[in-house]
């Protein structure tokens, strides 16, 4: 829990510092992911019981598969924008 929280905190911090772009295009998605990763790292490091409770709720409500589909589609879209469109 602490190792993954520390890694999420580092990755989120790097993304927020290097890519804090709030524009009305696709680049804001990367900024939002950076902020969410930073928040995830803080929660996992300082409030691990809340993180465990959230994962249990996610698995119990069967939200994992729809979220994986959404994030997979978002990843494909960002890959297309990053490698093909420009």
C-alpha positions in Angstrom: 0.0 0.0 0.0 2.7 2.4 0.9 4.9 1.6 -2.0 2.1 2.1 -4.5 1.1 5.3 -2.7 4.6 6.6 -2.9 4.9 5.8 -6.6 1.5 7.4 -7.4 2.6 10.5 -5.4 5.8 10.8 -7.4 4.1 10.2 -10.8 1.3 12.6 -9.9 3.8 15.3 -8.7 5.9 14.9 -11.9 2.8 15.3 -14.1 1.4 18.3 -12.2 4.8 20.1 -12.2 5.6 19.4 -15.9 2.1 19.4 -17.5 -0.3 21.6 -15.7 -2.2 22.7 -18.8 -5.8 23.8 -18.3 -7.0 24.3 -21.9 -10.2 23.2 -23.6 -8.7 20.4 -25.6 -7.3 16.8 -25.1 -4.3 18.0 -23.0 -6.5 18.7 -20.0 -7.1 14.9 -19.7 -3.4 14.4 -18.9 -3.5 17.2 -16.3 -6.6 15.7 -14.7 -4.8 12.3 -14.5 -1.8 14.0 -12.9 -4.0 15.6 -10.2 -5.9 12.4 -9.6 -2.6 10.4 -9.3 -1.3 13.0 -6.8 -4.6 12.7 -4.8 -4.4 8.9 -5.0 -0.9 8.9 -3.6 -1.8 11.1 -0.7 -4.8 9.0 0.2 -2.8 5.8 0.0 0.0 7.1 2.1 -1.9 9.0 4.8 -5.3 7.3 4.8 -4.8 3.6 3.8 -8.0 2.5 5.5 -10.0 4.8 3.2 -8.2 3.5 0.2 -8.9 -0.1 1.1 -12.6 0.7 1.8 -12.9 2.4 -1.6 -11.4 -0.6 -3.4 -13.8 -2.9 -1.5 -16.7 -0.8 -2.5 -15.6 -0.7 -6.1 -15.3 -4.5 -6.3 -18.6 -5.1 -4.4 -20.6 -2.9 -6.7 -19.2 -4.4 -9.9 -17.9 -1.1 -11.2 -14.5 -2.4 -12.1 -15.3 -3.7 -15.6 -17.1 -0.6 -16.8 -14.3 1.6 -15.4 -11.7 -0.5 -17.2 -13.6 -0.2 -20.4 -13.8 3.6 -20.0 -10.2 4.0 -19.1 -9.1 1.6 -21.9 -11.0 3.7 -24.5 -9.5 6.9 -23.0 -6.1 5.3 -23.3 -6.6 4.3 -26.9 -7.8 7.9 -27.7 -4.8 9.5 -26.0 -2.5 7.0 -27.9 -4.1 7.9 -31.2 -3.7 11.7 -30.4 -0.2 11.2 -29.2 1.2 9.0 -32.0 -1.0 9.3 -35.0 -2.7 12.7 -35.2 0.3 14.9 -35.0 
